[in-house]
Amino acid sequence: MAIRTFVPFNLDEDVVPANQTTVTTGLWSGDTGSLTTLFTSTTQISASGEYYFDAYDKNPATDTTAEVQFAVAYGHISGGGSPTLAQDDLAVLATKATYLQYKNILLDPSDDLFTFGNTNADHVYVINVQRARLREQLDPGNWLLTLSGSQGKFTFIDDSGQTLSAKSKTSKSGRVFNVASGSLTGPSGSTVLTSQSAAGKGFGLVYPDLGIIVLNPDAIIPTVGFESASAGFGCGNAGAEDFTYSTVNTVIPFAPFTGSLVAATPREQRNHDGLLRSIKLGGDFQARSAETISSTHYFVRLRNKDFNYTNNPTFYNNTNGQILNDDFVQDPRVYATSIGLYNSKNELLAVAKMSRPLEKSFDKEALIRVRLDF
Amino acid sequence: MGYLNKSTITVDAVLTKKGRELLSKGRSEFEITQFAVADDEVDYTLYTTSHPLGSAYYGSIIEGMPVLEASSDETQAMRYKLVSLDRGTKEIPVISLGVSAYSLNYNDSVVVSPTTTAELATAGYTAILYDGNVATLTTNQPLAAGTTVPFFQVNQAVSANAVVVQGFSFNLTSKELTVSRTTQLTIVNNLTGATKTVTVSVAAKPTV
């Protein structure tokens, strides 16, 4: 019998290359699928709050394990809600920059405005899932956003699970689905109630490959019921990070205020705070991430005559090589714990471990499937 | 009607540093062609032939122990390989170095000549010096051309300061040190997987 420690694979029979598997998991930190509480960071808001607010799963001021889950932003095609350069020489036109930024990312070059249903929108809310949460994509058909306002709580999903081929399209930004009012229940996995507001305006679009949800304020606000904002009474009037600044109504979120002067002072209105407040009060943002993993399977066959002895120093006398346990001379038993995968140069490229030691002897064979993900 | 025996075990593999390095160069560089099996964390003194419940339980302590997660360091994983030998084998091939340790003075050199039963040394040996800052390790008697290199890529530092070479014998030369230092030298038989590890001590350069 040939002495050997390495066994070549029969590449035709033992190796199953490049199996594509889609793995889904909860989108939020800890692989949880439902986000019920949200926090913001005063540090982030003071640094970049005119553009977006980050939403954390825990309070970043008191918990160092807090992680950003998603960001909300508000964009306006003509800069509504931001001071103009005429009003402030240092104005950054945050809402205009935001609108044009997402337009460039999501729309075709010939498209100047977001269109929801058959209606163009001058302004948009954007929910942008943190890259670390997203992995490869937002799992379409498996997210549900609850928004709360004066009309009550409303849940929004996408229509991918309904009539996929009819309602989805592929743009330069990947797949696009309509945002719809509905729920993740029903025979097909979800139920769409309507994809338009009472005025016939589309609720929004979701780009699962980018992890971006674009909402149409003109449809969301009247449906959910956001408080009308005005100069002196809007999102930009306070720090906006603690959800308690309103002296009028502490529950209902504010609609965007597209003016820019507060008490004659130019000020960023931070209109995205209205959406974040509505999400927070809704208390449930369910979502999954999806990732396509390429796996190669190696079938390791431990035949009865192979691998029945070991170089483990507790198995034999290290000086003369004699097997220490007399029982092992005629009936050796060894316990495999690791499988090493090597190339032709005998370089160790991957290692797999058993969950428990596997007994091997002359009267036992084993078939082990080693999965290697890329 | 009974249930099918779920006899196929499925385990997940993790890439080693070497595997990641080759994968980063492209899938064509990353080609797994063979496997080996090891039992690194098993201590066979736990095989209890005096178990009160009889022979079916001799290995129960070993089989009941949890196994550690895989290490991605190729110098630490797969250290004790299982080997295929004829039934009735009484002796596991062992490597002999003739010494239990190497002690080198400043500017000192020694030839490391491992021996195994003649027919088991045809593939030569791999020598791993775990700290190349202590001594120089080179091949004294090289392998024949075309012989495959086991475990690690030759002349490559696989872990921190480790040095790996192959051959039938090796030169071990001390380096100039300000303080005396020690490291370890492991010799691996390329065919049987037998290993021998000894301590290498290098004295500091004498002060004048």
Contacts between the chains, C-beta under 8 A, distances in Angstrom:
chain1	res1	chain2	res2	distance
A	1	B	84	6.6
A	1	B	85	7.2
A	1	B	86	4.9
A	2	B	84	7.2
A	3	B	83	6.6
A	3	B	84	6.4
A	3	B	85	6.1
A	3	B	93	7.6
A	3	B	120	6.6
A	3	B	191	6.0
A	3	B	192	5.7
A	4	B	83	7.2
A	4	B	84	5.1
A	4	B	191	7.4
A	5	B	36	5.3
A	5	B	81	4.4
A	5	B	82	7.1
A	5	B	83	5.1
A	5	B	84	7.6
A	5	B	191	7.5
A	5	B	192	6.6
A	5	B	193	3.8
A	6	B	34	4.8
A	6	B	35	7.2
A	6	B	36	5.1
A	7	B	34	6.0
A	7	B	35	5.8
A	7	B	36	7.3
A	8	B	33	6.0
A	8	B	34	4.5
A	9	B	32	7.1
A	9	B	33	6.0
A	9	B	34	6.1
A	9	B	35	6.7
A	11	B	33	7.3
A	15	B	32	7.6
A	296	B	32	8.0
A	298	B	13	7.8
A	298	B	32	6.7
A	298	B	35	7.0
A	300	B	35	5.4
A	300	B	37	7.7
A	302	B	37	6.7
A	305	B	84	6.7
A	305	B	87	7.8
A	306	B	84	4.5
A	307	B	37	5.2
A	307	B	82	3.9
A	307	B	83	7.1
A	307	B	84	5.9
A	308	B	82	7.6
A	308	B	84	7.0
A	308	B	85	7.1
A	308	B	87	7.5
A	309	B	82	6.9
A	309	B	83	5.0
A	309	B	84	7.4
A	309	B	85	4.7
A	309	B	89	6.4
A	309	B	92	6.1
A	310	B	39	5.5
A	310	B	44	7.9
A	310	B	80	6.1
A	310	B	81	7.4
A	310	B	82	5.0
A	310	B	83	6.6
A	310	B	92	7.7
A	311	B	80	4.9
A	311	B	81	5.5
A	311	B	82	7.8
A	311	B	83	6.1
A	311	B	92	6.7
A	311	B	192	7.2
A	311	B	193	4.9
A	311	B	194	5.3
A	311	B	195	6.0
A	312	B	39	5.4
A	312	B	40	7.8
A	312	B	42	6.1
A	312	B	44	6.3
A	312	B	80	4.2
A	313	B	80	7.1
A	314	B	42	7.5
A	314	B	43	4.8
A	314	B	44	4.4
A	314	B	45	5.6
A	315	B	44	4.8
A	315	B	92	6.8
A	316	B	91	7.3
A	316	B	92	4.2
A	316	B	94	7.4
A	318	B	94	6.4
A	318	B	196	7.9
A	319	B	94	7.1
A	320	B	91	6.8
A	320	B	94	7.0
A	321	B	91	3.9
A	321	B	92	4.7
A	321	B	93	6.2
A	321	B	94	4.1
A	322	B	90	6.4
A	322	B	91	5.4
A	323	B	89	7.6
A	323	B	90	6.2
A	323	B	91	7.0
A	323	B	92	6.5
A	324	B	44	7.1
A	324	B	45	8.0
A	325	B	44	6.7
A	325	B	47	6.2
A	325	B	49	7.2
A	327	B	47	7.9
A	327	B	49	5.9
A	327	B	58	7.6
A	328	B	44	8.0
A	329	B	88	6.9
A	329	B	89	7.6
A	329	B	90	5.5
A	330	B	87	7.4
A	330	B	88	6.3
A	332	B	87	7.9
A	332	B	89	7.7
A	333	B	47	7.3
A	333	B	58	7.9
A	333	B	59	6.2
A	334	B	39	5.9
A	334	B	42	7.8
A	334	B	82	5.6
A	335	B	39	5.4
A	335	B	42	4.8
A	335	B	59	6.9
A	335	B	62	5.1
A	335	B	63	6.9
A	336	B	37	4.8
A	336	B	38	7.2
A	336	B	39	5.7
A	336	B	82	6.2
A	337	B	38	6.9
A	337	B	39	5.3
A	337	B	40	6.3
A	337	B	41	5.8
A	337	B	42	6.2
A	337	B	67	4.9
A	338	B	37	7.0
A	338	B	38	4.3
A	338	B	39	7.3
A	338	B	40	6.0
A	338	B	70	7.0
A	338	B	77	6.5
A	338	B	78	5.9
A	339	B	11	6.9
A	339	B	13	7.4
A	339	B	35	5.9
A	339	B	36	7.6
A	339	B	37	5.7
A	339	B	38	7.8
A	340	B	35	6.3
A	340	B	36	4.8
A	340	B	37	7.5
A	340	B	38	6.5
A	340	B	77	6.7
A	340	B	78	4.1
A	341	B	13	6.1
A	341	B	32	4.5
A	341	B	34	7.9
A	341	B	35	5.6
A	342	B	32	6.8
A	342	B	33	7.0
A	342	B	34	5.0
A	342	B	35	6.6
A	342	B	36	6.5
A	343	B	22	7.5
A	343	B	30	7.6
A	343	B	31	5.6
A	343	B	32	6.2
A	343	B	33	5.8
A	343	B	34	7.9
A	344	B	31	7.2
A	344	B	33	4.9
A	344	B	34	7.4
A	344	B	148	6.9
A	345	B	148	6.2
A	345	B	149	5.5
A	345	B	153	6.7
A	346	B	34	7.8
A	346	B	148	5.7
A	346	B	149	6.0
A	346	B	150	4.3
A	346	B	151	5.9
A	347	B	18	5.3
A	347	B	22	7.6
A	347	B	74	7.5
A	347	B	149	7.9
A	347	B	151	7.5
A	347	B	152	6.6
A	347	B	153	5.9
A	348	B	16	5.3
A	348	B	18	6.2
A	348	B	19	7.5
A	348	B	74	4.3
A	348	B	77	6.5
A	348	B	78	5.9
A	348	B	151	6.7
A	348	B	152	7.8
A	349	B	15	6.7
A	349	B	16	6.0
A	349	B	18	6.1
A	349	B	19	3.6
A	349	B	22	6.5
A	349	B	30	6.6
A	349	B	32	5.8
A	350	B	13	4.2
A	350	B	14	6.4
A	350	B	15	5.2
A	350	B	16	6.3
A	350	B	19	5.1
A	350	B	32	6.9
A	351	B	13	6.2
A	351	B	14	6.0
A	351	B	16	6.2
A	351	B	70	4.2
A	351	B	71	6.9
A	351	B	72	7.4
A	351	B	77	4.7
A	351	B	78	6.7
A	352	B	11	4.3
A	352	B	12	6.3
A	352	B	13	3.9
A	352	B	14	7.5
A	352	B	70	6.6
A	353	B	11	6.6
A	353	B	67	5.4
A	353	B	68	7.1
A	353	B	69	6.3
A	353	B	70	4.6
A	354	B	9	7.2
A	354	B	11	6.1
A	354	B	67	5.6
A	355	B	11	7.5
A	355	B	67	6.4
A	356	B	63	6.3
A	356	B	64	7.4
A	356	B	65	7.3
A	356	B	66	7.0
A	356	B	67	6.1
A	357	B	39	7.1
A	357	B	42	5.9
A	357	B	62	5.4
A	357	B	63	5.5
A	357	B	65	6.5
A	357	B	67	6.6
A	358	B	9	7.1
A	359	B	59	5.9
A	359	B	63	6.3
A	360	B	37	7.9
A	360	B	82	7.0
A	362	B	87	5.8
A	366	B	9	6.9
A	367	B	7	6.5
A	367	B	8	5.1
A	367	B	9	7.3
A	368	B	8	7.3
A	368	B	9	4.7
A	368	B	10	7.6
A	368	B	11	6.3
A	369	B	8	5.5
A	369	B	9	6.9
A	369	B	10	4.6
A	369	B	11	7.4
A	370	B	10	7.9
A	370	B	11	5.6
A	370	B	12	7.7
A	370	B	13	5.1
A	370	B	35	7.8
A	371	B	10	6.3
A	371	B	11	7.2
A	371	B	12	5.3
A	371	B	13	6.7
A	372	B	12	7.7
A	372	B	13	4.5
A	372	B	15	7.6
A	372	B	32	7.8
A	373	B	12	7.3
A	374	B	23	7.4
